[in-house]
Amino acid sequence: MNPIWTTPVYSNAWSGEAAQGLLDIDRARPWAGSPGLLLPQSSLAAEEIDLADWQHPEVGWGLLVPDDDTVPDADKALGKDLAPALQELISQRGQAPVLRWRADLKDGRLRRHYVDRPAADLRLSGTRGVGPLEVPHYLLIAASPQAIPWRVQYRLQTEAFVGRIDLAGAALENYVEHLLGEWADCTVHRATPVVWAVDQGHPDITRLMRTSIADKLADVLRNDPQREFNLVGGQLVAQEAQCDALINALVERQPAFVMTSSHGATFPLDDPSVLQRQLGLLVDQDHQMLDLAVLAAWSPGGCVWYAHACCSAGSTAVSEFSGILTPYTSLARTLTAVAGAGERIAPMPQALLSAPKPIRAFVGHVEPTFDWTLRDPETNQVLAAPLVQAFGRELHGTSRRPLGMVLQGHMRAVAGLLIDHADALRDVDDLIPGALERAMRSKLAAADRQALVLLGDPTVRLPAPAN
């Protein structure tokens, strides 16, 4: 039997133990043989204009909200039905386009209403920008995952730079105020990032996350040609990776960038309300969860945080991985329990975005992440280079690219995996040995990668280097 069916699959979910499982060949066969994922339609790399310039009319920024048939089209075109803070954001960004999502729209289409013409259902693969029949490259979803599902965000970010906020009232006003003011009242330091990585040793996935992402990202920053970044006291790994040590480093260093890798809390499996309250919270070296009340002692204003942990960004009601694992393994039970939490943003990024001085943005995962996504199971080749490139060289580069843009390398890898999946499906039809296993691996890796999401506005950048 092919070793794919007898080798455990490891994830960074934590349900009181590290969640792992075995793939079930009978269950996995129909899953691997179905398309199920979102194939990117075009590459953003071929553009001649500078995609970092979101204010350029051929690039553009726009707001995406749910459609509402009770609101007149002219009002929807101008966003008059939206919260005052969102109306202010639209106005300050040059009366930016307002697009609407509807469940009955397919093929990557978004509806755009106009004051003087009928509504149009526009494709992302069409002309881009802020013109009348164009879709901006930068899109901010202002809605909960219940109102605009995660799967919509997965689809959009294959062809656009996408972020999401789910805020209301004072929290929304506060975030928009800081966004428009570029966090001028916040003091964070580019030069003192924090990299915190749990390592429970092989074969636990935390070892692989540390060596493939956290250590490599720290090396990129430490070896920056400009010698801008100081990691002394800011790289906390293995036995130093406790929650208290993380909070102390945040308070002392006031970093503009934080990267953490660990298991994410997905327990108790039998109590959905408690699971929702602690969904995705970081689990430290001593298997203790990060306490949000203690974290609140730190002011996150102006920080960008990437958390490589299970459900660090949230959960979805329909797991991409349901039905492929041997029943009753810890990973299979975890996937079922997390799906029971429904479509939601995890409490940690929501607290950081709602803080008096809010975080710029949070990047994390919906659902668990898997070892196959970080390392090829056949060759042991490390596959996390796009993440290291994005958060190391591009986000921290002197060009200060927007966060939504720097993630494009990671998203572009999804396209290749889905093409590999389509090729493997043809080989399955031709009864070529090993084709089903290749289909399984490529689809699982693509599903894992596309569930990386940005919470916050996609145009945010790190502060400029100190003079």
HUDA-V725650 format. One record per helix or strand of 3 or more residues. SS is the DSSP state (a for helix, b for strand). FROM is the first residue (numbers start at 1). TO is the last residue. If there is no record, write none. Layout:
# HUDA-V725650
ss->[SS/SS]
from->[FROM/FROM]
to->[TO/TO]
This chain:
# HUDA-V725650
ss->[a/b/b/a/b/a/a/b/b/b/b/a/b/a/b/a/b/a/a/b/b/a/a/b/a/a/b/a/a/a/a/a/b]
from->[3/9/18/25/61/73/84/97/109/120/138/150/161/169/194/205/235/238/243/257/263/272/292/304/330/347/361/371/385/403/408/435/452]
to->[5/14/21/32/66/78/92/101/112/123/142/156/165/180/197/222/237/240/253/261/265/278/295/308/340/353/366/374/394/406/429/450/456]
